[in-house]
Amino acid sequence: MQDIHKVLIIGCGDVGVRVARLEQAKGRRVAGLARSAAGAERLLGFGIEPVIGDLDEPGSLRALPTAASLLYYMAPPPGGGPWDSRMRNFCAAVDCAAAPARVVYLSTSGVYGDCGDARVTEATPVNPQTSRARRRLDAETVLRNWGRQLDVPVVILRVTGIYGPGRLPLVRLQQGHPVLCEAESPPTNRIHADDLATICAAAAQKGAADEIFNVSDGQRER
């Protein structure tokens, strides 16, 4: 990957902050998109430069600092409908003059649909069966087409369930909410937030244009 000095993270939540720390350790300047003053203040607390903008407001995206940057896009689609309007707004706002050097997009393994107990690989045909999964696949398609048009390498990570500090339903358990019996819990995969951040950085470094990677812990679990 060419020498990149600046990083922009769109959707800078828990995993985004973990990725920011990895990129800051490389001496890169990291910015993050924030919708509000409170969001900007939060990013500043992590040493991340806030960029005010809202993916639901196309006019606010015209000056995004994307040119020659490494872009991590981690923002979820909005609720409802089969399309990711946020991704479409982003792609419409960024033209050749502001093209990033590379994009890593966090998608979901849900685009494969319910495969039962079958093993899923990157060669498994997509078959989204929920509106959320359809929106994620729409985002992948729109972003990859945009990348080809602007000659920007786009790497897709299809992520399984994320766990880590603050992500376990401890409060729900303490409050006595019901949980699934082990016998009724289907096989699944998870990935720790720290491992996911490391994989994001590796994909930015080594992933080629249009490559897709399934991201999980590699262990079949219940």
ROFIRO-358276 format. One record per residue (C-alpha): residue in three letters; chain; x, z, y. Coordinates in steps of 0.2 Angstrom, whole numbers. Layout:
! ROFIRO-358276
<rec aa="ALA" ch="A" east="X" up="Z" north="Y"/>
...
This chain:
! ROFIRO-358276
<rec aa="MET" ch="A" east="0" up="0" north="0"/>
<rec aa="GLN" ch="A" east="6" up="-4" north="17"/>
<rec aa="ASP" ch="A" east="12" up="10" north="28"/>
<rec aa="ILE" ch="A" east="-3" up="18" north="36"/>
<rec aa="HIS" ch="A" east="-2" up="31" north="49"/>
<rec aa="LYS" ch="A" east="-21" up="35" north="52"/>
<rec aa="VAL" ch="A" east="-35" up="40" north="41"/>
<rec aa="LEU" ch="A" east="-54" up="40" north="45"/>
<rec aa="ILE" ch="A" east="-66" up="50" north="34"/>
<rec aa="ILE" ch="A" east="-85" up="46" north="35"/>
<rec aa="GLY" ch="A" east="-94" up="59" north="26"/>
<rec aa="CYS" ch="A" east="-81" up="73" north="28"/>
<rec aa="GLY" ch="A" east="-89" up="87" north="18"/>
<rec aa="ASP" ch="A" east="-81" up="98" north="5"/>
<rec aa="VAL" ch="A" east="-72" up="84" north="-4"/>
<rec aa="GLY" ch="A" east="-68" up="75" north="12"/>
<rec aa="VAL" ch="A" east="-59" up="90" north="19"/>
<rec aa="ARG" ch="A" east="-49" up="92" north="3"/>
<rec aa="VAL" ch="A" east="-44" up="73" north="5"/>
<rec aa="ALA" ch="A" east="-39" up="76" north="23"/>
<rec aa="ARG" ch="A" east="-27" up="90" north="18"/>
<rec aa="LEU" ch="A" east="-18" up="78" north="6"/>
<rec aa="GLU" ch="A" east="-17" up="65" north="19"/>
<rec aa="GLN" ch="A" east="-11" up="77" north="33"/>
<rec aa="ALA" ch="A" east="3" up="83" north="21"/>
<rec aa="LYS" ch="A" east="9" up="65" north="21"/>
<rec aa="GLY" ch="A" east="10" up="66" north="40"/>
<rec aa="ARG" ch="A" east="-5" up="55" north="43"/>
<rec aa="ARG" ch="A" east="-17" up="58" north="58"/>
<rec aa="VAL" ch="A" east="-34" up="61" north="50"/>
<rec aa="ALA" ch="A" east="-51" up="59" north="60"/>
<rec aa="GLY" ch="A" east="-68" up="62" north="53"/>
<rec aa="LEU" ch="A" east="-85" up="56" north="59"/>
<rec aa="ALA" ch="A" east="-96" up="70" north="66"/>
<rec aa="ARG" ch="A" east="-115" up="68" north="71"/>
<rec aa="SER" ch="A" east="-115" up="84" north="82"/>
<rec aa="ALA" ch="A" east="-105" up="96" north="93"/>
<rec aa="ALA" ch="A" east="-106" up="108" north="79"/>
<rec aa="GLY" ch="A" east="-100" up="96" north="66"/>
<rec aa="ALA" ch="A" east="-85" up="91" north="78"/>
<rec aa="GLU" ch="A" east="-81" up="110" north="80"/>
<rec aa="ARG" ch="A" east="-81" up="112" north="61"/>
<rec aa="LEU" ch="A" east="-69" up="97" north="59"/>
<rec aa="LEU" ch="A" east="-57" up="104" north="72"/>
<rec aa="GLY" ch="A" east="-56" up="120" north="62"/>
<rec aa="PHE" ch="A" east="-47" up="109" north="48"/>
<rec aa="GLY" ch="A" east="-36" up="100" north="60"/>
<rec aa="ILE" ch="A" east="-47" up="84" north="59"/>
<rec aa="GLU" ch="A" east="-50" up="74" north="74"/>
<rec aa="PRO" ch="A" east="-69" up="72" north="77"/>
<rec aa="VAL" ch="A" east="-76" up="56" north="81"/>
<rec aa="ILE" ch="A" east="-94" up="57" north="87"/>
<rec aa="GLY" ch="A" east="-106" up="45" north="79"/>
<rec aa="ASP" ch="A" east="-122" up="44" north="68"/>
<rec aa="LEU" ch="A" east="-123" up="31" north="54"/>
<rec aa="ASP" ch="A" east="-142" up="31" north="57"/>
<rec aa="GLU" ch="A" east="-139" up="26" north="75"/>
<rec aa="PRO" ch="A" east="-130" up="9" north="75"/>
<rec aa="GLY" ch="A" east="-126" up="9" north="93"/>
<rec aa="SER" ch="A" east="-115" up="25" north="91"/>
<rec aa="LEU" ch="A" east="-103" up="16" north="79"/>
<rec aa="ARG" ch="A" east="-97" up="2" north="90"/>
<rec aa="ALA" ch="A" east="-80" up="11" north="94"/>
<rec aa="LEU" ch="A" east="-76" up="19" north="77"/>
<rec aa="PRO" ch="A" east="-57" up="20" north="75"/>
<rec aa="THR" ch="A" east="-56" up="9" north="60"/>
<rec aa="ALA" ch="A" east="-43" up="-4" north="64"/>
<rec aa="ALA" ch="A" east="-28" up="-3" north="52"/>
<rec aa="SER" ch="A" east="-34" up="14" north="46"/>
<rec aa="LEU" ch="A" east="-36" up="20" north="28"/>
<rec aa="LEU" ch="A" east="-55" up="23" north="27"/>
<rec aa="TYR" ch="A" east="-63" up="35" north="15"/>
<rec aa="TYR" ch="A" east="-82" up="33" north="15"/>
<rec aa="MET" ch="A" east="-91" up="48" north="7"/>
<rec aa="ALA" ch="A" east="-107" up="48" north="16"/>
<rec aa="PRO" ch="A" east="-123" up="48" north="5"/>
<rec aa="PRO" ch="A" east="-137" up="35" north="8"/>
<rec aa="PRO" ch="A" east="-153" up="41" north="17"/>
<rec aa="GLY" ch="A" east="-167" up="47" north="7"/>
<rec aa="GLY" ch="A" east="-181" up="34" north="2"/>
<rec aa="GLY" ch="A" east="-181" up="15" north="-1"/>
<rec aa="PRO" ch="A" east="-169" up="4" north="-12"/>
<rec aa="TRP" ch="A" east="-156" up="1" north="2"/>
<rec aa="ASP" ch="A" east="-142" up="11" north="10"/>
<rec aa="SER" ch="A" east="-146" up="8" north="28"/>
<rec aa="ARG" ch="A" east="-131" up="18" north="33"/>
<rec aa="MET" ch="A" east="-119" up="7" north="24"/>
<rec aa="ARG" ch="A" east="-127" up="-8" north="31"/>
<rec aa="ASN" ch="A" east="-126" up="-1" north="49"/>
<rec aa="PHE" ch="A" east="-107" up="3" north="46"/>
<rec aa="CYS" ch="A" east="-103" up="-14" north="40"/>
<rec aa="ALA" ch="A" east="-112" up="-22" north="54"/>
<rec aa="ALA" ch="A" east="-103" up="-12" north="67"/>
<rec aa="VAL" ch="A" east="-85" up="-16" north="60"/>
<rec aa="ASP" ch="A" east="-79" up="-33" north="63"/>
<rec aa="CYS" ch="A" east="-62" up="-42" north="59"/>
<rec aa="ALA" ch="A" east="-54" up="-35" north="75"/>
<rec aa="ALA" ch="A" east="-58" up="-17" north="69"/>
<rec aa="ALA" ch="A" east="-55" up="-20" north="50"/>
<rec aa="PRO" ch="A" east="-47" up="-5" north="41"/>
<rec aa="ALA" ch="A" east="-32" up="-8" north="30"/>
<rec aa="ARG" ch="A" east="-41" up="-1" north="14"/>
<rec aa="VAL" ch="A" east="-58" up="7" north="10"/>
<rec aa="VAL" ch="A" east="-61" up="20" north="-4"/>
<rec aa="TYR" ch="A" east="-80" up="22" north="-7"/>
<rec aa="LEU" ch="A" east="-87" up="37" north="-17"/>
<rec aa="SER" ch="A" east="-102" up="31" north="-27"/>
<rec aa="THR" ch="A" east="-110" up="39" north="-42"/>
<rec aa="SER" ch="A" east="-110" up="36" north="-61"/>
<rec aa="GLY" ch="A" east="-129" up="36" north="-59"/>
<rec aa="VAL" ch="A" east="-128" up="17" north="-56"/>
<rec aa="TYR" ch="A" east="-127" up="15" north="-75"/>
<rec aa="GLY" ch="A" east="-144" up="23" north="-78"/>
<rec aa="ASP" ch="A" east="-148" up="34" north="-93"/>
<rec aa="CYS" ch="A" east="-137" up="28" north="-107"/>
<rec aa="GLY" ch="A" east="-141" up="41" north="-119"/>
<rec aa="ASP" ch="A" east="-127" up="47" north="-129"/>
<rec aa="ALA" ch="A" east="-117" up="31" north="-127"/>
<rec aa="ARG" ch="A" east="-100" up="31" north="-120"/>
<rec aa="VAL" ch="A" east="-100" up="23" north="-103"/>
<rec aa="THR" ch="A" east="-85" up="13" north="-96"/>
<rec aa="GLU" ch="A" east="-82" up="2" north="-81"/>
<rec aa="ALA" ch="A" east="-87" up="-13" north="-91"/>
<rec aa="THR" ch="A" east="-105" up="-5" north="-95"/>
<rec aa="PRO" ch="A" east="-118" up="-15" north="-86"/>
<rec aa="VAL" ch="A" east="-126" up="-6" north="-71"/>
<rec aa="ASN" ch="A" east="-144" up="-1" north="-73"/>
<rec aa="PRO" ch="A" east="-150" up="10" north="-59"/>
<rec aa="GLN" ch="A" east="-166" up="19" north="-64"/>
<rec aa="THR" ch="A" east="-169" up="30" north="-49"/>
<rec aa="SER" ch="A" east="-171" up="26" north="-30"/>
<rec aa="ARG" ch="A" east="-155" up="36" north="-27"/>
<rec aa="ALA" ch="A" east="-145" up="26" north="-39"/>
<rec aa="ARG" ch="A" east="-152" up="9" north="-32"/>
<rec aa="ARG" ch="A" east="-147" up="14" north="-15"/>
<rec aa="ARG" ch="A" east="-129" up="18" north="-21"/>
<rec aa="LEU" ch="A" east="-128" up="2" north="-30"/>
<rec aa="ASP" ch="A" east="-134" up="-7" north="-14"/>
<rec aa="ALA" ch="A" east="-120" up="2" north="-4"/>
<rec aa="GLU" ch="A" east="-107" up="-4" north="-17"/>
<rec aa="THR" ch="A" east="-113" up="-22" north="-16"/>
<rec aa="VAL" ch="A" east="-114" up="-23" north="3"/>
<rec aa="LEU" ch="A" east="-97" up="-14" north="5"/>
<rec aa="ARG" ch="A" east="-88" up="-26" north="-7"/>
<rec aa="ASN" ch="A" east="-96" up="-41" north="1"/>
<rec aa="TRP" ch="A" east="-90" up="-35" north="18"/>
<rec aa="GLY" ch="A" east="-73" up="-32" north="11"/>
<rec aa="ARG" ch="A" east="-71" up="-49" north="4"/>
<rec aa="GLN" ch="A" east="-77" up="-57" north="21"/>
<rec aa="LEU" ch="A" east="-65" up="-47" north="31"/>
<rec aa="ASP" ch="A" east="-51" up="-47" north="18"/>
<rec aa="VAL" ch="A" east="-51" up="-28" north="16"/>
<rec aa="PRO" ch="A" east="-47" up="-21" north="-1"/>
<rec aa="VAL" ch="A" east="-62" up="-10" north="-7"/>
<rec aa="VAL" ch="A" east="-60" up="2" north="-21"/>
<rec aa="ILE" ch="A" east="-76" up="10" north="-29"/>
<rec aa="LEU" ch="A" east="-76" up="27" north="-37"/>
<rec aa="ARG" ch="A" east="-91" up="31" north="-48"/>
<rec aa="VAL" ch="A" east="-91" up="49" north="-48"/>
<rec aa="THR" ch="A" east="-99" up="61" north="-61"/>
<rec aa="GLY" ch="A" east="-105" up="79" north="-56"/>
<rec aa="ILE" ch="A" east="-94" up="88" north="-45"/>
<rec aa="TYR" ch="A" east="-90" up="107" north="-47"/>
<rec aa="GLY" ch="A" east="-79" up="119" north="-38"/>
<rec aa="PRO" ch="A" east="-80" up="134" north="-26"/>
<rec aa="GLY" ch="A" east="-97" up="134" north="-18"/>
<rec aa="ARG" ch="A" east="-104" up="121" north="-30"/>
<rec aa="LEU" ch="A" east="-110" up="132" north="-44"/>
<rec aa="PRO" ch="A" east="-128" up="138" north="-44"/>
<rec aa="LEU" ch="A" east="-123" up="157" north="-44"/>
<rec aa="VAL" ch="A" east="-136" up="162" north="-31"/>
<rec aa="ARG" ch="A" east="-150" up="154" north="-41"/>
<rec aa="LEU" ch="A" east="-144" up="162" north="-57"/>
<rec aa="GLN" ch="A" east="-143" up="179" north="-47"/>
<rec aa="GLN" ch="A" east="-161" up="176" north="-41"/>
<rec aa="GLY" ch="A" east="-167" up="174" north="-59"/>
<rec aa="HIS" ch="A" east="-172" up="155" north="-58"/>
<rec aa="PRO" ch="A" east="-174" up="147" north="-75"/>
<rec aa="VAL" ch="A" east="-160" up="137" north="-82"/>
<rec aa="LEU" ch="A" east="-160" up="124" north="-96"/>
<rec aa="CYS" ch="A" east="-158" up="130" north="-114"/>
<rec aa="GLU" ch="A" east="-141" up="124" north="-121"/>
<rec aa="ALA" ch="A" east="-151" up="114" north="-135"/>
<rec aa="GLU" ch="A" east="-160" up="105" north="-121"/>
<rec aa="SER" ch="A" east="-145" up="101" north="-110"/>
<rec aa="PRO" ch="A" east="-138" up="83" north="-114"/>
<rec aa="PRO" ch="A" east="-120" up="78" north="-115"/>
<rec aa="THR" ch="A" east="-113" up="77" north="-97"/>
<rec aa="ASN" ch="A" east="-96" up="76" north="-88"/>
<rec aa="ARG" ch="A" east="-90" up="85" north="-72"/>
<rec aa="ILE" ch="A" east="-75" up="83" north="-61"/>
<rec aa="HIS" ch="A" east="-67" up="97" north="-51"/>
<rec aa="ALA" ch="A" east="-67" up="94" north="-32"/>
<rec aa="ASP" ch="A" east="-48" up="96" north="-31"/>
<rec aa="ASP" ch="A" east="-46" up="84" north="-45"/>
<rec aa="LEU" ch="A" east="-58" up="72" north="-36"/>
<rec aa="ALA" ch="A" east="-48" up="73" north="-20"/>
<rec aa="THR" ch="A" east="-32" up="69" north="-29"/>
<rec aa="ILE" ch="A" east="-40" up="54" north="-37"/>
<rec aa="CYS" ch="A" east="-47" up="48" north="-20"/>
<rec aa="ALA" ch="A" east="-29" up="48" north="-13"/>
<rec aa="ALA" ch="A" east="-22" up="40" north="-29"/>
<rec aa="ALA" ch="A" east="-35" up="26" north="-28"/>
<rec aa="ALA" ch="A" east="-31" up="23" north="-9"/>
<rec aa="GLN" ch="A" east="-12" up="21" north="-15"/>
<rec aa="LYS" ch="A" east="-14" up="11" north="-31"/>
<rec aa="GLY" ch="A" east="-31" up="4" north="-32"/>
<rec aa="ALA" ch="A" east="-33" up="-15" north="-30"/>
<rec aa="ALA" ch="A" east="-47" up="-24" north="-21"/>
<rec aa="ASP" ch="A" east="-64" up="-24" north="-30"/>
<rec aa="GLU" ch="A" east="-58" up="-12" north="-43"/>
<rec aa="ILE" ch="A" east="-70" up="1" north="-50"/>
<rec aa="PHE" ch="A" east="-66" up="17" north="-58"/>
<rec aa="ASN" ch="A" east="-77" up="30" north="-67"/>
<rec aa="VAL" ch="A" east="-71" up="47" north="-62"/>
<rec aa="SER" ch="A" east="-74" up="62" north="-73"/>
<rec aa="ASP" ch="A" east="-64" up="75" north="-82"/>
<rec aa="GLY" ch="A" east="-63" up="64" north="-98"/>
<rec aa="GLN" ch="A" east="-71" up="77" north="-109"/>
<rec aa="ARG" ch="A" east="-88" up="76" north="-117"/>
<rec aa="GLU" ch="A" east="-97" up="92" north="-114"/>
<rec aa="ARG" ch="A" east="-113" up="101" north="-115"/>
